[in-house]
Amino acid sequence: MRSHYFSYILKSAFFLAVPLMGACSWAGQVAKDSAESATSYYGSESFTLIATTPANFGFTSKAQYAPRAGQDCKTYVPGLGGEVTRHQQKTDRIDVKNIEQTERFDIPLEYRIAGCVMDLTHVDTRIDGSYGPTSLDIGGDGGGISISNSTEEAAPKATDSDEIKFRGICSWMFQLSVARIQKDGISKILSCTATDKHWSVNEDRYSRGKPGGTLSRDSLPGKVVHFEIRFSPEETPASDGKWQKFPNGWKPCLGKGVNDVYGFCRGNTKDFRPFKMNGRECTVYPNCTEQGAFNE
């Protein structure tokens, strides 16, 4: 009987020890991660990113860092039960406000943690805008800066006497809303396009790019990179072939009938569907002059 008792004690001790061992392992990993984070730091070489946004727009930059070539930079993740490659991201932001804004951000070219050296590979950028009073009246578009190790691939190039400037023009593209809460209303999509130094957009729409470009790593330390965004009030339809243009604005085509969810103009350029705007039933965007309330 005594042997059965000791066997029971040993089994109980084992099953109690297993979660404790896991907890100790987890606690040890947390302590290790905390120690590594405490000794991590960005390198001394950097460039300054100056972002300018128009009223009702914001800007976000996300500097992305990846292990330098030839480095392992693995770290153990308990939740995954294995190792993953380290990455680092530095985020800076301009919140959307109803005024023009300019902010300066320091973008380091290097990040170090636990003996791992990571280089800046690209800076993702996002432009967010608001076109109305509700939380649904928002939109965003992207862009960014790629960091190249080859000076031949990078353009424009920085010199000792100049600054780098990327320019972009943003405008709203309108469409009939697909959201149930805005049924038969107007929603908008933000579209931002890169321009030349004269703020001209490429005439070939299929050759247009997003604001940003490629820069050489060797040319960046100590330099200033401007990212300037302007707003164009000229709006266009979000989809080709669904709206007809008239002297007083745009009309959405009815298509094959009221149940045609696509509403392409081909085959029927005479019939149009009404839509809602500011609680009124309208037939022309943006010059809605009808006075009657929309019937739900």
C-alpha positions as a Markdown table, in Angstrom:
| # | Residue | x | y | z |
|---|---|---|---|---|
| 1 | Met | 0.0 | 0.0 | 0.0 |
| 2 | Arg | 2.9 | 2.3 | 0.8 |
| 3 | Ser | 4.3 | 1.8 | -2.7 |
| 4 | His | 1.0 | 2.9 | -4.3 |
| 5 | Tyr | 1.1 | 6.0 | -2.0 |
| 6 | Phe | 4.6 | 7.0 | -3.1 |
| 7 | Ser | 3.7 | 6.3 | -6.8 |
| 8 | Tyr | 0.7 | 8.7 | -6.4 |
| 9 | Ile | 2.9 | 11.4 | -4.8 |
| 10 | Leu | 5.5 | 11.1 | -7.6 |
| 11 | Lys | 2.9 | 11.4 | -10.4 |
| 12 | Ser | 1.3 | 14.4 | -8.7 |
| 13 | Ala | 4.6 | 16.1 | -8.3 |
| 14 | Phe | 5.4 | 15.5 | -12.0 |
| 15 | Phe | 2.1 | 17.0 | -13.3 |
| 16 | Leu | 2.5 | 20.0 | -11.0 |
| 17 | Ala | 6.0 | 20.5 | -12.2 |
| 18 | Val | 5.1 | 20.5 | -16.0 |
| 19 | Pro | 3.1 | 23.8 | -16.0 |
| 20 | Leu | 5.6 | 25.3 | -13.5 |
| 21 | Met | 8.4 | 24.5 | -16.0 |
| 22 | Gly | 6.4 | 26.1 | -18.8 |
| 23 | Ala | 5.8 | 29.2 | -16.7 |
| 24 | Cys | 9.5 | 29.4 | -15.8 |
| 25 | Ser | 10.4 | 29.1 | -19.4 |
| 26 | Trp | 7.9 | 31.8 | -20.3 |
| 27 | Ala | 9.0 | 34.1 | -17.5 |
| 28 | Gly | 12.6 | 33.5 | -18.6 |
| 29 | Gln | 11.8 | 34.5 | -22.1 |
| 30 | Val | 10.0 | 37.6 | -21.0 |
| 31 | Ala | 13.0 | 38.6 | -18.9 |
| 32 | Lys | 15.3 | 38.0 | -21.8 |
| 33 | Asp | 13.1 | 40.1 | -24.2 |
| 34 | Ser | 13.0 | 42.9 | -21.6 |
| 35 | Ala | 16.7 | 42.9 | -21.2 |
| 36 | Glu | 17.2 | 42.9 | -25.0 |
| 37 | Ser | 14.7 | 45.7 | -25.5 |
| 38 | Ala | 16.5 | 47.8 | -22.8 |
| 39 | Thr | 19.8 | 47.6 | -24.7 |
| 40 | Ser | 18.3 | 48.1 | -28.2 |
| 41 | Tyr | 19.0 | 51.3 | -30.0 |
| 42 | Tyr | 18.9 | 53.1 | -33.3 |
| 43 | Gly | 22.1 | 54.1 | -35.1 |
| 44 | Ser | 23.5 | 57.6 | -35.1 |
| 45 | Glu | 23.2 | 58.0 | -38.9 |
| 46 | Ser | 19.7 | 59.3 | -40.0 |
| 47 | Phe | 17.9 | 61.6 | -42.3 |
| 48 | Thr | 15.1 | 64.1 | -41.6 |
| 49 | Leu | 11.7 | 63.5 | -43.2 |
| 50 | Ile | 9.6 | 66.6 | -43.4 |
| 51 | Ala | 5.9 | 66.0 | -44.3 |
| 52 | Thr | 3.4 | 68.7 | -45.3 |
| 53 | Thr | -0.3 | 67.9 | -45.6 |
| 54 | Pro | -3.2 | 70.1 | -46.6 |
| 55 | Ala | -6.2 | 70.8 | -44.4 |
| 56 | Asn | -8.3 | 67.7 | -43.6 |
| 57 | Phe | -5.4 | 65.4 | -44.3 |
| 58 | Gly | -3.0 | 63.4 | -42.2 |
| 59 | Phe | 0.2 | 61.5 | -42.8 |
| 60 | Thr | 1.8 | 58.3 | -41.5 |
| 61 | Ser | 5.3 | 57.0 | -42.1 |
| 62 | Lys | 6.5 | 53.6 | -41.1 |
| 63 | Ala | 10.2 | 53.0 | -41.3 |
| 64 | Gln | 10.9 | 49.3 | -41.8 |
| 65 | Tyr | 14.1 | 47.6 | -40.7 |
| 66 | Ala | 15.3 | 44.1 | -41.7 |
| 67 | Pro | 18.5 | 42.1 | -40.8 |
| 68 | Arg | 21.7 | 43.2 | -42.6 |
| 69 | Ala | 22.9 | 40.7 | -45.2 |
| 70 | Gly | 24.7 | 37.8 | -43.7 |
| 71 | Gln | 23.1 | 38.2 | -40.2 |
| 72 | Asp | 20.8 | 35.6 | -38.8 |
| 73 | Cys | 18.9 | 37.8 | -36.3 |
| 74 | Lys | 16.6 | 35.0 | -35.0 |
| 75 | Thr | 14.5 | 35.2 | -31.9 |
| 76 | Tyr | 12.4 | 32.6 | -30.1 |
| 77 | Val | 8.6 | 33.3 | -29.9 |
| 78 | Pro | 6.9 | 31.1 | -27.2 |
| 79 | Gly | 3.5 | 31.5 | -28.8 |
| 80 | Leu | 4.7 | 30.1 | -32.0 |
| 81 | Gly | 6.9 | 27.5 | -30.5 |
| 82 | Gly | 9.9 | 28.4 | -32.7 |
| 83 | Glu | 12.2 | 31.0 | -34.0 |
| 84 | Val | 11.4 | 33.9 | -36.3 |
| 85 | Thr | 13.5 | 36.6 | -38.0 |
| 86 | Arg | 13.6 | 39.9 | -36.2 |
| 87 | His | 12.1 | 43.0 | -37.8 |
| 88 | Gln | 11.6 | 46.5 | -36.5 |
| 89 | Gln | 9.2 | 49.3 | -37.4 |
| 90 | Lys | 9.3 | 53.0 | -36.4 |
| 91 | Thr | 6.0 | 54.9 | -36.8 |
| 92 | Asp | 5.5 | 58.6 | -37.0 |
| 93 | Arg | 2.2 | 60.3 | -37.6 |
| 94 | Ile | 0.4 | 63.5 | -38.4 |
| 95 | Asp | -3.2 | 63.3 | -37.3 |
| 96 | Val | -6.0 | 64.6 | -39.6 |
| 97 | Lys | -6.9 | 68.2 | -38.8 |
| 98 | Asn | -8.7 | 71.0 | -40.5 |
| 99 | Ile | -5.5 | 73.0 | -41.0 |
| 100 | Glu | -2.4 | 72.6 | -43.1 |
| 101 | Gln | 0.4 | 70.9 | -41.1 |
| 102 | Thr | 4.1 | 70.3 | -41.4 |
| 103 | Glu | 6.0 | 68.0 | -39.1 |
| 104 | Arg | 9.7 | 66.7 | -39.0 |
| 105 | Phe | 10.6 | 63.1 | -38.2 |
| 106 | Asp | 14.0 | 61.6 | -37.6 |
| 107 | Ile | 14.5 | 58.4 | -39.6 |
| 108 | Pro | 17.5 | 56.4 | -38.4 |
| 109 | Leu | 19.3 | 54.2 | -41.0 |
| 110 | Glu | 20.1 | 51.4 | -38.6 |
| 111 | Tyr | 18.6 | 49.6 | -35.6 |
| 112 | Arg | 20.5 | 47.2 | -33.3 |
| 113 | Ile | 19.2 | 44.6 | -30.8 |
| 114 | Ala | 20.9 | 41.6 | -29.1 |
| 115 | Gly | 23.9 | 41.7 | -31.5 |
| 116 | Cys | 21.6 | 41.9 | -34.5 |
| 117 | Val | 22.1 | 44.8 | -36.9 |
| 118 | Met | 19.1 | 45.8 | -39.0 |
| 119 | Asp | 19.2 | 48.3 | -41.9 |
| 120 | Leu | 16.4 | 50.6 | -43.1 |
| 121 | Thr | 14.9 | 49.0 | -46.2 |
| 122 | His | 11.9 | 51.3 | -46.9 |
| 123 | Val | 9.6 | 53.9 | -45.5 |
| 124 | Asp | 6.0 | 53.1 | -46.1 |
| 125 | Thr | 3.8 | 56.3 | -46.2 |
| 126 | Arg | 0.1 | 56.7 | -46.0 |
| 127 | Ile | -2.0 | 59.8 | -46.6 |
| 128 | Asp | -5.4 | 59.9 | -44.9 |
| 129 | Gly | -8.2 | 62.4 | -45.6 |
| 130 | Ser | -11.7 | 63.3 | -44.4 |
| 131 | Tyr | -14.3 | 64.6 | -46.8 |
| 132 | Gly | -17.3 | 64.8 | -44.4 |
| 133 | Pro | -18.5 | 65.0 | -40.8 |
| 134 | Thr | -19.1 | 61.3 | -40.1 |
| 135 | Ser | -16.6 | 58.5 | -39.3 |
| 136 | Leu | -17.5 | 56.9 | -42.6 |
| 137 | Asp | -16.4 | 60.0 | -44.6 |
| 138 | Ile | -12.7 | 59.0 | -44.8 |
| 139 | Gly | -10.2 | 57.5 | -47.2 |
| 140 | Gly | -6.5 | 56.8 | -47.6 |
| 141 | Asp | -3.9 | 56.1 | -50.2 |
| 142 | Gly | -0.3 | 54.9 | -50.0 |
| 143 | Gly | 3.2 | 55.7 | -51.2 |
| 144 | Gly | 6.7 | 55.4 | -49.9 |
| 145 | Ile | 10.5 | 55.5 | -50.2 |
| 146 | Ser | 12.6 | 52.5 | -51.1 |
| 147 | Ile | 16.2 | 52.5 | -49.8 |
| 148 | Ser | 18.7 | 51.2 | -52.4 |
| 149 | Asn | 22.3 | 50.1 | -51.8 |
| 150 | Ser | 23.0 | 50.9 | -55.4 |
| 151 | Thr | 23.4 | 54.6 | -56.4 |
| 152 | Glu | 22.6 | 53.7 | -60.0 |
| 153 | Glu | 19.1 | 52.5 | -59.1 |
| 154 | Ala | 18.3 | 55.5 | -56.9 |
| 155 | Ala | 16.6 | 58.6 | -58.2 |
| 156 | Pro | 16.5 | 61.4 | -57.3 |
| 157 | Lys | 20.0 | 61.6 | -55.8 |
| 158 | Ala | 21.0 | 63.9 | -53.0 |
| 159 | Thr | 24.0 | 66.1 | -53.1 |
| 160 | Asp | 25.8 | 68.2 | -50.5 |
| 161 | Ser | 23.9 | 71.3 | -51.7 |
| 162 | Asp | 20.3 | 70.2 | -52.2 |
| 163 | Glu | 17.4 | 68.6 | -50.6 |
| 164 | Ile | 15.2 | 65.8 | -51.9 |
| 165 | Lys | 11.5 | 66.5 | -52.5 |
| 166 | Phe | 8.7 | 64.1 | -53.3 |
| 167 | Arg | 5.4 | 65.7 | -54.4 |
| 168 | Gly | 1.9 | 64.3 | -54.6 |
| 169 | Ile | -1.6 | 65.6 | -55.4 |
| 170 | Cys | -4.6 | 64.0 | -53.8 |
| 171 | Ser | -8.2 | 64.1 | -55.0 |
| 172 | Trp | -11.5 | 62.4 | -54.2 |
| 173 | Met | -13.2 | 59.9 | -56.6 |
| 174 | Phe | -16.9 | 59.6 | -56.0 |
| 175 | Gln | -19.2 | 56.5 | -56.3 |
| 176 | Leu | -22.6 | 55.3 | -55.2 |
| 177 | Ser | -22.0 | 53.9 | -51.8 |
| 178 | Val | -21.9 | 50.1 | -51.3 |
| 179 | Ala | -22.3 | 50.4 | -47.6 |
| 180 | Arg | -25.8 | 49.4 | -46.2 |
| 181 | Ile | -25.8 | 52.4 | -43.8 |
| 182 | Gln | -25.2 | 54.7 | -46.8 |
| 183 | Lys | -27.4 | 53.0 | -49.3 |
| 184 | Asp | -28.1 | 55.1 | -52.4 |
| 185 | Gly | -25.7 | 57.8 | -51.0 |
| 186 | Ile | -22.3 | 59.0 | -52.2 |
| 187 | Ser | -19.0 | 57.7 | -50.9 |
| 188 | Lys | -15.5 | 58.6 | -51.9 |
| 189 | Ile | -12.1 | 57.0 | -52.5 |
| 190 | Leu | -8.9 | 58.9 | -52.1 |
| 191 | Ser | -6.4 | 58.9 | -54.9 |
| 192 | Cys | -2.9 | 60.3 | -54.6 |
| 193 | Thr | -0.6 | 60.7 | -57.5 |
| 194 | Ala | 3.1 | 61.6 | -57.8 |
| 195 | Thr | 3.9 | 64.8 | -59.7 |
| 196 | Asp | 7.0 | 66.5 | -61.2 |
| 197 | Lys | 8.6 | 69.6 | -59.7 |
| 198 | His | 6.0 | 71.7 | -61.5 |
| 199 | Trp | 3.2 | 69.8 | -59.9 |
| 200 | Ser | 2.1 | 68.3 | -63.2 |
| 201 | Val | 0.7 | 64.7 | -63.3 |
| 202 | Asn | 1.7 | 62.3 | -66.0 |
| 203 | Glu | -0.9 | 62.5 | -68.8 |
| 204 | Asp | -0.8 | 58.7 | -69.3 |
| 205 | Arg | -2.9 | 57.5 | -66.3 |
| 206 | Tyr | -1.4 | 54.0 | -66.5 |
| 207 | Ser | 2.1 | 55.4 | -66.1 |
| 208 | Arg | 1.3 | 57.4 | -63.0 |
| 209 | Gly | 2.9 | 56.4 | -59.6 |
| 210 | Lys | 2.2 | 57.1 | -56.0 |
| 211 | Pro | 4.1 | 59.8 | -54.1 |
| 212 | Gly | 7.6 | 58.7 | -53.3 |
| 213 | Gly | 10.6 | 57.0 | -55.0 |
| 214 | Thr | 13.9 | 55.3 | -54.5 |
| 215 | Leu | 16.9 | 56.8 | -52.6 |
| 216 | Ser | 20.5 | 55.7 | -52.2 |
| 217 | Arg | 21.5 | 54.7 | -48.7 |
| 218 | Asp | 24.9 | 56.3 | -49.0 |
| 219 | Ser | 23.4 | 59.7 | -50.0 |
| 220 | Leu | 20.9 | 59.9 | -47.0 |
| 221 | Pro | 22.9 | 60.5 | -43.8 |
| 222 | Gly | 22.2 | 64.1 | -42.6 |
| 223 | Lys | 20.0 | 64.9 | -45.6 |
| 224 | Val | 16.4 | 66.4 | -45.6 |
| 225 | Val | 13.7 | 64.6 | -47.5 |
| 226 | His | 10.5 | 66.6 | -48.1 |
| 227 | Phe | 7.2 | 64.8 | -48.6 |
| 228 | Glu | 4.7 | 67.5 | -49.7 |
| 229 | Ile | 1.0 | 66.7 | -50.4 |
| 230 | Arg | -1.4 | 69.1 | -52.1 |
| 231 | Phe | -5.2 | 68.7 | -52.5 |
| 232 | Ser | -7.0 | 69.0 | -55.8 |
| 233 | Pro | -10.7 | 69.8 | -55.5 |
| 234 | Glu | -11.5 | 68.4 | -58.9 |
| 235 | Glu | -13.4 | 65.1 | -58.4 |
| 236 | Thr | -13.9 | 62.3 | -60.9 |
| 237 | Pro | -15.9 | 59.0 | -60.9 |
| 238 | Ala | -14.3 | 56.1 | -59.1 |
| 239 | Ser | -15.3 | 53.7 | -62.0 |
| 240 | Asp | -15.2 | 54.3 | -65.7 |
| 241 | Gly | -18.4 | 53.9 | -67.6 |
| 242 | Lys | -20.9 | 54.3 | -64.7 |
| 243 | Trp | -21.4 | 58.1 | -64.8 |
| 244 | Gln | -22.3 | 60.5 | -67.6 |
| 245 | Lys | -20.9 | 64.0 | -67.6 |
| 246 | Phe | -23.2 | 67.0 | -68.2 |
| 247 | Pro | -22.6 | 70.8 | -68.1 |
| 248 | Asn | -23.9 | 70.9 | -64.5 |
| 249 | Gly | -22.3 | 67.8 | -63.2 |
| 250 | Trp | -22.3 | 64.0 | -63.3 |
| 251 | Lys | -25.3 | 61.6 | -63.4 |
| 252 | Pro | -25.1 | 57.8 | -62.5 |
| 253 | Cys | -26.4 | 55.6 | -65.2 |
| 254 | Leu | -29.4 | 53.3 | -64.5 |
| 255 | Gly | -27.9 | 50.5 | -66.6 |
| 256 | Lys | -30.3 | 47.6 | -67.3 |
| 257 | Gly | -32.7 | 48.8 | -64.6 |
| 258 | Val | -33.2 | 49.5 | -60.9 |
| 259 | Asn | -32.0 | 46.1 | -60.0 |
| 260 | Asp | -28.8 | 46.4 | -61.9 |
| 261 | Val | -26.2 | 46.8 | -59.2 |
| 262 | Tyr | -23.4 | 47.6 | -61.7 |
| 263 | Gly | -25.2 | 50.4 | -63.6 |
| 264 | Phe | -22.8 | 50.7 | -66.6 |
| 265 | Cys | -23.7 | 53.3 | -69.1 |
| 266 | Arg | -23.1 | 51.2 | -72.2 |
| 267 | Gly | -26.3 | 50.4 | -73.9 |
| 268 | Asn | -28.3 | 53.0 | -72.0 |
| 269 | Thr | -27.0 | 56.6 | -71.8 |
| 270 | Lys | -30.5 | 58.2 | -71.4 |
| 271 | Asp | -31.8 | 56.7 | -68.1 |
| 272 | Phe | -30.2 | 57.6 | -64.7 |
| 273 | Arg | -30.8 | 56.7 | -61.1 |
| 274 | Pro | -31.4 | 59.1 | -58.2 |
| 275 | Phe | -29.1 | 59.1 | -55.2 |
| 276 | Lys | -29.0 | 60.7 | -51.7 |
| 277 | Met | -26.9 | 63.6 | -50.6 |
| 278 | Asn | -27.3 | 65.5 | -47.3 |
| 279 | Gly | -30.8 | 64.0 | -46.8 |
| 280 | Arg | -32.1 | 65.0 | -50.3 |
| 281 | Glu | -32.9 | 63.1 | -53.4 |
| 282 | Cys | -30.5 | 64.2 | -56.2 |
| 283 | Thr | -29.9 | 63.5 | -59.8 |
| 284 | Val | -26.7 | 65.4 | -60.5 |
| 285 | Tyr | -23.4 | 65.3 | -58.6 |
| 286 | Pro | -22.2 | 67.5 | -57.0 |
| 287 | Asn | -24.8 | 70.2 | -58.0 |
| 288 | Cys | -27.8 | 68.7 | -56.2 |
| 289 | Thr | -30.5 | 71.4 | -56.3 |
| 290 | Glu | -33.6 | 69.3 | -55.7 |
| 291 | Gln | -35.5 | 70.4 | -52.7 |
| 292 | Gly | -37.6 | 67.3 | -51.8 |
| 293 | Ala | -36.6 | 64.9 | -49.0 |
| 294 | Phe | -35.6 | 61.5 | -50.0 |
| 295 | Asn | -38.3 | 58.9 | -49.5 |
| 296 | Glu | -37.0 | 55.9 | -47.5 |
